[in-house]
Amino acid sequence: MKIFFMALMICLMAVPVHASGAAGDVAAGNSLFKQQKFPEARLRYESAARKDPAEARIEYDIATAAYKAGDFDAATDHFQKSLLTEDDHFRRDVHYNLGNAFYKAGMSREDKNLEQALQRLEGAVGSFEKALGVDPHDADAAHNRDFVKQEIIRLQQKQQQQKQQQQQKQQQKDGQQGKEQQQASSSQDKKDGETPSSAEPKKDEENGSPSGEGQSKNASEEKKEPLTGQGAERQISSQKEANDLVDDFERNELPKGFLNFIHQARDPRPVEKDW
């Protein structure tokens, strides 16, 4: 079975030497790349790109260093920039490696965002097909394209399973909430149908009115009802007898001095001068 991405390694090792003003930085980057110091090599390639921004092959060098360092998003960006060339053979290599970078960028998102992962895998398939457009006999590009298509199917199935699980969880949550609301409603209806015994007024056994209410009302009415006839005469007689008893008590029982307790008005005493 063909080893996946074998052709990528061949392409990455074929780092070109540039005959431009940036040649020194490119040579230093190549040396670091061979030592597998990929972040350092990328810095030297980026320095060369600032000196010669029109050179597509320097962008290709930056992309390969970023890919080997594990920065697949940066690799896709720089591979796309390196496509600005008229060299068909070089463009085939760029499309091939761009497909590999898209694949790696997509797989790094499988556990984080399946939608983004699928978008990048679809980009990988498109890049491999473009490589095959330049060279239909590129067996490595065909192998990688078919491999990534199978990965797309796998991730789509995984995405569908996740959606189904989310729907089931939401349905269970909605069902639980509906059950709780129904129980709460039933409990409230039960409470509304009950009349607390303490709220019922006590009935008077004889007249059926609340105890104490009729008696208090009758007593109040008796107090307010005016006396007439013999009842009034008895009340007046009783009042006179009471007054006679008070007068007799004051004359015979109280100490003598208290008879003059009430102040009597007298003429003012003349002012005595002290001078």
Summary of the structure (lengths in Angstrom):
residues: 275
radius of gyration: 55.2
end to end distance: 146.0
largest distance: 149.6
contacts: 701
relative contact order: 0.05
helix: 71%
strand: 1%
